[in-house]
Amino acid sequence: MITAPKVSFEDTAIAFADKSDAELYKTYLLFAAMNNNSLVKMGGGMINKALSWKLPVKYLIKKSIFEQFCGGETIQECKPTIERLAKSGIGTILDYSVEGESNEGSYDHTVQEILSTIEMAARNEHIPFSVFKTTGLADPELLAKAQTDQELTLEEKAAFGRIRARVKTICQSAYEHGVRVFIDAEESWMQETIDQLCYEMMELYNQERPIVYNTYQLYRHDRLDVIKRDYDRALKHGYYFGAKLVRGAYMEKEARVAQEKGYPNPINPTKQATDDLYDDTLRFCVEHIDRIAICAGTHNEHSCITLMELMEQHDIQPDDERIYFAQLLGMSDNLSYNLAHAGYKVAKYVPYGPVEAVMPYLLRRADENTAIAGQSSREFSLVKKELERRRR
């Protein structure tokens, strides 16, 4: 029987071991600001206006919120972050986080960028996964229409063929390079289209081992049923099932659109229901780990503990490649670093892209830290605790 390593998520000495006193104090100031909800909302608006007015604020942004949550503006600029994380036993997931343009040229450019992350991952053992959003390769309205009973026009069918080709190009490259790739989840009104593309890719490239992973947002009340269905489908078609498990990213939008269009809200009624569903999903996946590989993308301490306990119960070694923990760069270092220190497989999402183009991502991180109950206060208190420990 495997005995799980003891892990304390309160151990700030391990969590912030790779930060100098100056870096830690800078993080302290940033989270202190983000702990102020009104300041975050006002600051976000001011930053957007400053960028739109071409004011010289890019350097200030890059040396503050960008530096906390992003690896750099290019893949090359991310190298110091990759190396720094690797010294603590943490992998990197390069996440091209540019948002904005929706045209064929930008879609093709994004494909080339994702291929570059795959090529780097193939050369660097500290990059265990690549990732992409289908909306970075496709018109969201077309993805949504393809999910309805509406007939696509000839032009739309041709455009959808190009979407499928882009997804296949990425997944085939991942397969050829032996690099696992996540297909991120999106809004419910286009998710079934993305799921179907993912099933096609899994059947093509997951015959020998999990290469393509679908993403499941467990704040949707039906997702465990969907995972069970998808697991059965994988068994039927003889391929391995890869699943990235997250809580979700579009809760307010999902509720608003459901109300506007008059269909039931797909989101769980309470946070506790989401937490319970997430942990139930972990149990199902670990119980079927012979054909499932998972990445638990979570900042929830209880879910991390639950997964560690499940691994111990099922005699799964902490460093088993089939189970990864993942958090975002700049957040929940007490989870990432302490898990990695105990020998678990851990990776950080490391977003990158031009400062102006990743601002929507950065502002969402700031909003999340104020909106999620206690998240910003938790981050702030841990940094404060470590600064006090170092002064003693």
Secondary structure, DSSP 4 states (H G I P E B T S, - for coil): -PPPPP--TT-HHHHTTT--HHHHHHHHHHHHHHT-HHHHHHHHHHHHHHHHTT-S-HHHHIIIIIHHH--BSSTGGGHHHHHHHHHTT-EEEEEE------SHHHHHHHHHHHHHHHHHHHH-TT--EEEE-GGGTS-HHHHHHTTSSPPPPHHHHHHHHHHHHHHHHHHHHHHHHT-EEEE----HHHHHHHHHHHHHHHHHH-SSS--EEEEEETTBTTHHHHHHHHHHHHHHHT--EEEEEE--S-HHHHHHHHHHHTS---B-SSHHHHHHHHHHHHHHHHHTTTTEEEEEE---HHHHHHHHHHHHHTT--TT-TTEEEEEETTS-HHHHHHHHHTT--EEEEEEES-HHHHHHHHHHHHHHHHHSTTHHHHHHHHHHHHHHHHH-
